[in-house]
Amino acid sequence: MTISGEFPFPTGEPNPVRQFRGRMPAPVSIWTATTPSGAAGWTVSSFLVGDGSPAMVVGLLDEDSDLATALSSGSSLAVSLLGGQHRALADAFARLAPAPGGAFRQGSWTDTAWGPVLSDAAGWLGARLTEEPGQHAGWALLVLAEVEHVEVGPPAPMLAHFRGRYSRFPAEPTG
């Protein structure tokens, strides 16, 4: 985390695209990969999973993140869905909160063929990139990967990003 003397938030008129996006609840996940120099990971809430043959996962990553730098065509990655109890972990991987010793020292992780997976994740998938990341969607790097493995945990409150904040969503829909 870098501390700057400049005010870090936009000033002036609100950005209508950010306001629109903020009204769309999004699941919070941590995407990880194993690299020759260790593990890399990033908090991602801008992603979707498309069912089909093959199933695909599409995500938007900060191009300056360690994870984006580590990915190339054919790379494997793991996507861990975060539960309501993982708010601090999401901030650590987004580099919004300090993580003494590194973000992977927070929580318990299991190594898989696709990358480290959060041991108490609400579910996870393993995927392989189908092409070299390089295309952008807005300011973010577009990542497209074929789903190779899925594990779904028991129903539990999920962590979601809504209107600029984390929220716990119930395990089962109400009403």
C-alpha positions in Angstrom: 0.0 0.0 0.0 1.4 3.4 -1.0 0.5 6.5 0.9 0.2 9.6 -1.2 -0.3 13.3 -0.2 -2.9 13.7 -3.0 -6.6 13.2 -2.4 -7.3 9.7 -3.8 -11.0 10.1 -4.8 -12.5 11.7 -7.8 -13.8 15.2 -7.3 -16.4 17.1 -9.3 -19.5 15.7 -11.0 -20.3 12.0 -10.2 -19.5 9.6 -12.9 -22.9 8.2 -14.2 -21.4 4.9 -15.3 -20.0 4.3 -11.8 -23.3 5.2 -10.3 -25.1 2.8 -12.6 -22.6 0.0 -11.9 -22.9 0.7 -8.2 -26.6 -0.2 -8.3 -25.8 -3.7 -9.5 -25.0 -6.1 -6.7 -21.9 -8.1 -7.6 -20.4 -11.2 -5.9 -17.0 -10.7 -4.5 -14.2 -13.2 -5.3 -10.5 -13.6 -5.2 -8.8 -14.7 -8.3 -5.4 -16.5 -7.9 -2.6 -18.1 -9.9 0.6 -19.8 -9.1 3.6 -18.2 -10.7 7.3 -19.2 -10.7 7.9 -16.5 -8.1 5.0 -17.5 -5.9 1.2 -16.9 -5.8 -0.5 -13.9 -7.1 -4.1 -12.8 -6.4 -6.6 -10.0 -6.7 -10.1 -9.2 -5.5 -12.6 -9.2 -8.4 -16.3 -8.3 -8.3 -16.6 -7.5 -12.1 -17.0 -11.0 -13.5 -19.5 -13.5 -14.8 -19.7 -17.2 -15.4 -21.3 -18.4 -18.6 -22.7 -22.0 -18.7 -22.2 -24.0 -21.8 -19.8 -26.4 -23.4 -17.3 -25.2 -22.5 -18.4 -23.1 -19.6 -16.5 -19.8 -19.4 -15.5 -17.2 -16.8 -15.0 -13.6 -17.8 -13.4 -11.1 -15.5 -12.1 -7.5 -15.4 -8.8 -7.1 -13.7 -6.7 -4.2 -12.8 -3.9 -4.3 -15.4 -1.4 -3.2 -12.8 -2.1 -6.0 -10.4 0.4 -8.8 -9.8 -2.2 -11.3 -11.0 -2.7 -9.5 -14.4 1.0 -9.4 -14.9 1.3 -13.2 -14.2 -1.4 -14.3 -16.6 -0.8 -15.3 -20.2 -2.6 -17.6 -22.7 -2.9 -21.1 -21.3 -2.4 -19.9 -17.7 -4.5 -21.5 -15.1 -6.3 -19.6 -12.4 -8.6 -20.2 -9.4 -11.7 -18.2 -8.5 -12.8 -18.4 -4.8 -16.2 -17.0 -4.0 -16.1 -15.0 -0.7 -18.6 -15.5 2.1 -19.9 -12.8 4.4 -17.0 -13.3 6.8 -14.3 -12.4 4.2 -14.6 -8.6 4.1 -11.1 -8.0 5.5 -9.6 -10.6 3.1 -11.3 -8.8 0.1 -9.7 -5.5 1.2 -6.3 -7.2 1.7 -6.3 -8.6 -1.8 -7.5 -5.4 -3.3 -4.6 -3.7 -1.6 -7.0 -1.4 0.3 -5.9 -2.7 3.7 -2.6 -3.7 5.2 -1.7 -7.4 5.0 1.5 -8.0 7.1 3.5 -10.7 5.4 1.3 -10.6 2.3 -2.3 -11.2 1.5 -1.9 -15.0 1.3 -1.0 -14.9 5.1 -4.6 -13.9 5.7 -7.0 -16.9 5.7 -6.2 -20.5 5.0 -5.4 -21.6 1.5 -5.3 -24.9 -0.3 -3.0 -25.4 -3.3 -4.8 -26.7 -6.5 -3.7 -27.4 -10.1 -5.3 -24.0 -10.9 -3.9 -21.9 -8.0 -4.5 -21.3 -4.3 -8.1 -21.7 -3.2 -9.5 -20.2 0.0 -10.2 -23.2 2.3 -13.5 -21.8 3.6 -14.7 -20.3 0.2 -18.4 -20.5 -0.5 -17.3 -22.2 -3.7 -14.5 -22.1 -6.3 -13.7 -22.9 -9.8 -10.5 -23.7 -11.7 -10.1 -22.3 -15.2 -7.6 -21.9 -18.1 -7.1 -18.7 -20.1 -8.1 -19.2 -23.7 -6.2 -16.2 -25.0 -3.5 -13.7 -24.0 -5.0 -10.9 -21.8 -4.5 -7.7 -23.7 -7.9 -6.4 -24.6 -9.5 -3.8 -22.3 -13.1 -3.3 -21.2 -13.1 0.2 -20.0 -10.1 0.7 -17.8 -9.8 -3.0 -16.9 -8.0 -5.8 -18.5 -10.5 -8.4 -20.0 -9.7 -12.0 -19.0 -11.5 -14.9 -20.6 -11.0 -18.5 -19.3 -12.5 -21.9 -19.9 -13.9 -23.5 -16.7 -12.2 -26.9 -16.0 -13.3 -27.6 -12.4 -16.1 -26.4 -10.1 -16.8 -27.0 -6.4 -19.9 -25.5 -4.7 -20.0 -25.1 -0.9 -23.1 -25.3 1.2 -25.5 -22.3 1.2 -24.1 -19.5 3.3 -24.3 -15.7 3.4 -22.2 -14.3 0.5 -20.1 -11.2 0.3 -21.4 -8.8 -2.4 -20.3 -5.3 -3.5 -23.2 -2.9 -3.7 -23.2 0.9 -4.0 -19.5 1.1 -3.1 -19.7 -1.1 0.0 -19.5 -4.8 1.0 -22.8 -6.4 2.0 -23.7 -9.8 3.3 -26.4 -11.4 1.1 -28.5 -14.1 2.7 -27.9 -17.7 1.8 -31.4 -18.3 0.5 -33.7 -15.8 -1.2 -36.4 -14.4 1.0 -40.1 -13.9 0.0 
